[in-house]
Amino acid sequence: MQELLPVLIGLVMGGLCCRIGSVRLRGVAVLLLSPLGGALATTLNQEWAAGVVPFLADTAFVATAGLGTVIGLAVLGHLRQKATARPVNP
C-alpha cells in the first residue's frame, strides 16, 4: 500500500506536465521533477529512516507513472484528433 502514493504522485505530475506544448519537453519535465516527487512520497510514507533505497524506488515509481501518463495522454490526444479529422475527398 505504501507504493500507491508514488504512483499517484506520478500520475498527477504527468497530468500537470501535459500542459507543456512539446511532448519531448513534457517527458524531460517529468524526469527532472521525479526526484522531487520521490522525496515527497518518501517523506509522506516516513521511509527516510530506512535509508536512500526507498527514495530511489519512489523516484523510479514517480518517473514511470509520470512518463506513462504523458505518453498515454499524448496517444489519446492523437487518436481523438485523428477521429475528428475530416476525410479528404479524392
C-alpha positions in Angstrom: 0.0 0.0 0.0 2.9 2.3 0.6 3.9 2.2 -3.1 0.5 3.6 -4.2 1.4 7.1 -3.1 4.4 7.5 -5.5 2.3 6.2 -8.4 -0.4 8.7 -7.6 2.1 11.5 -7.4 3.5 10.4 -10.8 0.0 10.4 -12.3 -0.7 13.9 -11.0 2.7 15.1 -12.1 2.3 13.6 -15.6 -1.2 15.2 -15.9 0.2 18.6 -14.9 3.1 18.3 -17.3 0.7 17.7 -20.2 0.1 21.4 -20.2 3.5 21.8 -21.8 3.3 22.2 -25.5 6.0 19.7 -26.7 5.8 16.0 -25.9 9.6 15.9 -25.6 9.6 18.7 -23.1 6.8 17.0 -21.1 9.0 13.9 -20.8 12.0 15.9 -19.8 9.9 17.9 -17.2 8.6 14.6 -15.7 12.2 13.2 -15.5 13.5 16.4 -13.9 10.6 16.6 -11.4 10.7 12.9 -10.4 13.3 13.3 -7.6 11.0 15.9 -6.0 8.0 13.6 -6.3 10.1 10.8 -4.9 11.2 12.9 -2.0 7.7 13.9 -1.3 6.4 10.3 -1.4 9.3 9.1 0.8 8.6 11.9 3.3 4.8 11.2 3.4 5.4 7.5 3.8 8.0 8.2 6.6 10.6 5.9 5.0 13.7 8.1 5.4 14.9 6.1 8.4 15.3 3.0 6.1 18.0 4.8 4.1 18.3 6.0 0.5 16.8 2.9 -1.2 13.1 3.8 -0.6 13.8 7.3 -2.1 15.3 5.7 -5.2 12.4 3.3 -5.5 9.8 6.0 -5.0 11.6 8.2 -7.6 11.5 5.3 -10.1 7.8 4.8 -9.4 7.1 8.5 -9.8 9.0 8.7 -13.1 7.4 5.6 -14.5 3.9 6.7 -13.7 4.5 10.2 -14.9 6.0 9.1 -18.2 3.2 6.6 -18.7 0.7 9.3 -18.1 2.4 11.7 -20.6 2.7 9.1 -23.3 -0.9 7.8 -22.7 -2.4 11.3 -22.9 -0.4 12.1 -26.0 -1.6 9.0 -27.7 -5.2 9.7 -26.6 -5.0 13.2 -28.0 -3.6 11.9 -31.3 -6.3 9.4 -31.6 -9.0 11.9 -30.7 -7.6 14.4 -33.3 -7.5 11.6 -35.9 -11.1 10.6 -35.2 -12.4 14.1 -35.6 -10.4 14.9 -38.7 -12.5 15.5 -41.8 -11.8 12.9 -44.6 -10.2 14.2 -47.8 -12.3 13.6 -50.9 -10.2 12.3 -53.9 
